[in-house]
């Protein structure tokens, strides 16, 4: 009986890994087609000229929740106000900060309370007031003051309620937006024949970059291990995974750190779920569900060009908090939207995306952990065929390196952000070491997140210690996932 079980597991892992490798190859092909099409019709100068001169350019609301951000709030808001776009507003939601965040905003931007038709289309914690500047220089700034809701999602919903434009971008005050990011994200909305309900912008690690006056002036890869591994994750997740999903209109989520949404559809779908640990994935699933329930055509697009930089966890403690929350959020989101899985009503999301997420995202850490335990048992009992084991390991390892090289090639094809080509050596070095160092940690953290969800442990939205763009150690609240649960590396479905 034991031999039968071992044989079954061996064949299962073989076919599981084979199908996963095939899915990676398909995604690489689809993403290349998407990148090529994007280059053929998108030109920064043309898009900027058309949208800046057209009276029909739609307005965009940039929504950024803030909780206890007194150290960096002014620099971050200045960065957002410096965006290059003809019609936009910046909505800062003070989510019941206990420090001087609001006082600094009031003093620096000359804010006063104003009468405002705040309509609570999405239920949030109590709204207090709206403040605007008496200085015409800051006419784009709106500050919403509300009671603390405990999560980024509740504050984001208040921002959606206060926004005046038909599209909104949800970001974080500690993110650095590229000045032309709004042009890049709104263009797919205007150029598509289908109703684009959401656009995902590519995010990169700010760790290692040179920052001046709230803008990235020189892009550099991180030179510390954990951010360097994450940088590779982000490149793989966006340039291969999400570009591939976008090609078949089956996007799994739009990053909570930077994503553009149709405000009307988001409100109709109920906005962000304040109780979700993966609110970005949850919102998109409900927006897609809303469109499908009413048989309306829709499209979700991934933009390959970098639109935003964020500072990733600098150490293992913070990485552990982040990834256990993502693991718990993935489990929670799949349970909430389980009715959509294999349901043809929900089109690609129901028939392709969610089943893939279950099989190759959710189950991957469980299968890997089970396989590792079984391997240790077989090795201890002398039942391992070491020659075959090394052949299989080498094949998987080489495939992982091939995938990383493809990602680097795509980044270079798209128009590399790195001024010095040799900086890609850091990315390649991360790919060589990732399966041995980083990937096992991510697998363990994901399993811990699953366990926390099953045990229904109370979870508090903790603080994330970051060095900050001013090179100071500062506690920044960790209010929600800034990026999609990206690839933990190695041969795992989480890469897509």
Secondary structure, 3 states (H helix, E strand, C coil): CHHHHHHHHHHHHHHHHHHHHHHHHHHHHHHHHHHHHHHHHCCHHHHHHHHHHCCCCCCEEEEEEECCCCCCHHHHHHHHHCCCCCCEEEEEEEECCCCCHHHHHHHHHCEEECCCCCCCCCCCCCEEEEEEECCHHHCCEEEEEECCCCCHHHHHHHHHHHCCCCEEEEEECCCEECCCHHHHHHHHHHHCCCCEEEEEEEEEECCCCEEECCEEEEECCCCCHHHHHHHHHHHHHHHHHHHHHHHCCCCCCCCCCEEEEEHHHHHHCCCCCCCCCCHHHHHHHHHHHHHHHCCCCCEEEEEEEEEEEECCCCCHHHHHHHHHHHHHHHHHHHHHCHHHCCCHHHHHHHHHHHHHHHHHHHHHHHHHHHHHHHHHHHHHHCCCCHHHHHHHHHHHHHHHHHHHHHHHHHHHHHHCCECCHHHHHHHHHHHHHHCCCHHHHHHHHHHHHHHHHHCCCCCCCCEEEECCCCCCCEEEECCCCCCCCCCCCCCCHHHC
